Amino acid sequence: DQQVKQNSPSLSVQEGRISILNCDYTNSMFDYFLWYKKYPAEGPTFLISISSIKDKNEDGRFTVFLNKSAKHLSLHIVPSQPGDSAVYFCAASGPAYGGSQGNLIFGKGTKLSVKP
Amino acid sequence: DGGITQSPKYLFRKEGQNVTLSCEQNLNHDAMYWYRQDPGQGLRLIYYSQIVNDFQKGDIAEGYSVSREKKESFPLTVTSAQKNPTAFYLCASNRQVNNYGYTFGSGTRLTVV
């Protein structure tokens, strides 16, 4: 049973426009959420995170929004650039996740393509 | 530069053979992790270690083994008991448990032939 879901396997946007990547989770005990970016044949790199005590965190062109009541978070990239083309993974963690305390649970990823 | 080094980048193994994937970090991180990525799948946790000489099973530990004899090293052995070993393997580390700033290696692509 997937606890972190990214329902869109792919997303295509035009350069300069906004990219919105979505993520849903089922475990209400998750208290920390992260986004990672991954290029082919490379390891993921940390992009941005948000604690459950916040509803928004911004870092340059990247903003993450958290809606706890809906168990939903989203990553906004504005403006999108061709170099943003990559797979984006949503991840969550929390104290009550089985025996793997503190470990990250990843979604399946969304492949973003930004067209010039 | 500090980081995590995984080697080799590509690895081929015959069915029935064990193979060991290397992961070394010079970040002085306490915790280290092994994840597996399959096409269309997220990253699934195989094993993790919070301190030297201690490690815990993740979600898909069957067919894998690890050791943590040194803080810097966390090798993963894919045994012949692993039914579907062909995958992309990622090693990660972080400064301490519950610090979520994972640093990932560049991965090892294992193919069983």
Interface residues (C-beta under 8 A of the other chain):
Chain A: V4 Q6 P9 Y32 L34 Y36 A41 E42 G43 P44 T45 F46 S49 F89 A91 S93 G99 S100 Q101 G102 N103 L104 F106 G107 K108 G109
Chain B: I4 Q6 K9 Y33 Y35 G40 Q41 G42 L43 R44 L45 Y48 Q56 G58 D59 L90 A92 V97 N98 Y100 G101 Y102 T103 F104 G105 S106 G107 R109
